[in-house]
Amino acid sequence: MDTQNPSAPPHAPSAPADNSYRTRRHGGGIVHENARHTTRFVVIGNHLVQHKELSLLAIGLSCHLQSLPAGAGADIKSLAARFPEGPTRIAAALRELEAHGYLRRERHRTETGRIVTRTVSCNQPNASRREPADTGCPPAQRTPQPPRRTGHKALPAVPQPSSTAPALLQTALDLLASLRRRDARLLLSATDTAHLVPGVAAWLERDVAPSAVRHALTTGLPDEPLRRPAALLAHRLTDRLPPPPSFPKPSAAAPPPRPPLQNCEGCDRGFRAPGPESHCRDCRESRYPAPSARSSRP
């Protein structure tokens, strides 16, 4: 009679003292009917979905961002096209998430010199300040950002070559690296050099000698300090680009045919001669010495 039913469900835990939601005691309130997810699901912490300071729009937007695959569009224009809320409300919700550590927006420079904005959605706020078990978002110190310069502008576009042969690009890279030996103010960063290499290659493939390209880039520079030397070089590469050659380069003439190989009748050594010869040059000289050599004998 006093045996307990081991399969009976345990009693529901009492609500925490700081719970802001009012619990109904007479059968009302929410009841969960949950099924286990095995595919296509995302884990969201209660610190987000029950956040006391975030708006409902911000909470829902953060959940949506967590569900997106890497590389999906997360800018205001893409989100406004997906949801009925307008750009103004979505922008405000993004600012809320950013203020509470659930969102970071970082600026990165691509290999072509273009500045892009990367949105980082964090499933744990302020992940860089503590060591959670699994944040799903790399700490801030593990994501290096390029240094930001006040008033920095993107470099002007440069001509693009029709060929991307490694030898051509390496010649252009070596040429840019040598400019600082002409003028110390032309010391370029790796990013600026990568942006300028295609422009120099476009000159080289137009039959312009490397010395001529170097002269065009370094002659007549202003005397005052150069604030943006890479921008000046990009402008010169575009503004002074020579026209393509009018005619293709003539092909190299075929080398003249080599004389046939013959055997010397005196020493049996092989030699080449334009016509039939019975003896090589050494044998001929020994048999028929020059007049000066005969006159010098006693």
Secondary structure, DSSP 4 states (H G I P E B T S, - for coil): -----TTSPPPPPPPPTT--SPPPSSS-S---------SS-----HHHHT-SSS-HHHHHHHHHHHHSPTT---SHHHHHHHSSS-HHHHHHHHHHHHHTTSEEEEEEE-TTS-EEEEEEE-SSTTGGGS--S--SS--GGGS--PPP-TT--PPPP----S---HHHHHHHHHHHHTHHHH-GGG---HHHHHHHHHHHHHHHTTT--HHHHHHHHHTT--SS--S-HHHHHHHHHHHTPPPPPSSPPPPPPPPPPPPPEEE-TTT--EEE-SS--SS-HHHHHHHS--HHHHHT--
